């Protein structure tokens, strides 16, 4: 994947995350896109209260992954590189 392509892809992913970010921010958390791998996996990092939230796995599946895949269909997977300790 070319650097410019990856940059564009991350920009689109961040736009998708803007739909769910207000919910995260209201709970004192946030999410950051770290990378997009060659196999089209988005790596994210939980920030703030989301780092230790026991609901982060559900938020990932129902909110984050869904929002990203709906707006950027080429994405196959989303994974947290700092999964919350439950």
C-alpha positions in Angstrom: 0.0 0.0 0.0 1.4 3.4 -1.0 1.9 6.0 1.7 -0.5 8.4 0.1 -3.1 5.6 -0.2 -2.7 4.7 3.5 -3.0 8.4 4.4 -6.2 8.7 2.5 -7.5 5.5 4.0 -6.7 6.7 7.6 -8.4 10.0 6.8 -11.6 8.1 5.7 -11.4 5.9 8.8 -11.1 9.0 11.1 -14.2 10.5 9.4 -16.1 7.3 10.1 -15.0 7.4 13.7 -16.3 10.9 14.1 -19.8 9.4 14.2 -19.0 7.4 17.4 -16.3 9.7 18.9 -18.9 11.9 20.8 -20.1 8.9 22.7 -16.6 8.0 23.7 -15.7 11.5 24.7 -18.8 11.8 26.8 -17.5 8.9 28.9 -14.0 10.4 29.1 -12.4 8.3 26.4 -11.4 8.3 22.8 -9.9 6.2 20.1 -6.9 6.7 17.8 -6.1 5.1 14.5 -2.5 3.7 14.7 -2.1 1.9 11.4 -3.8 0.0 8.6 -2.0 -3.2 7.7 -1.5 -4.8 4.3 -4.3 -7.3 5.1 -6.7 -4.3 5.6 -6.8 -4.5 9.4 -7.2 -1.2 11.2 -5.2 -1.0 14.4 -6.6 1.4 17.0 -5.5 2.5 20.4 -8.1 3.1 23.2 -7.5 6.4 25.0 -8.6 7.8 28.4 -11.3 5.9 30.2 -11.8 3.5 27.2 -8.4 1.9 28.0 -9.8 0.2 31.1 -13.5 0.0 30.3 -15.1 -3.4 30.5 -17.5 -2.5 27.7 -14.7 -1.7 25.2 -15.0 -5.1 23.5 -18.8 -4.5 22.9 -18.1 -0.9 21.8 -15.5 -2.2 19.4 -17.9 -4.7 17.7 -21.1 -2.7 17.8 -19.8 0.8 17.3 -16.2 1.2 16.1 -16.0 -1.8 13.7 -19.4 -1.2 12.3 -18.9 2.5 11.7 -15.6 1.9 9.9 -16.8 -1.0 7.8 -19.9 0.9 6.8 -18.0 3.9 5.5 -14.8 2.1 4.3 -15.9 -1.3 3.0 -12.4 -2.4 2.0 -11.5 -2.7 5.7 -11.7 -6.3 6.8 -10.9 -6.2 10.5 -10.5 -3.7 13.4 -8.3 -4.5 16.4 -7.2 -2.7 19.5 -3.5 -2.8 20.1 -4.0 -2.1 23.8 -7.0 -4.2 24.6 -8.7 -3.3 27.9 -8.0 -5.6 30.7 -11.3 -7.2 31.8 
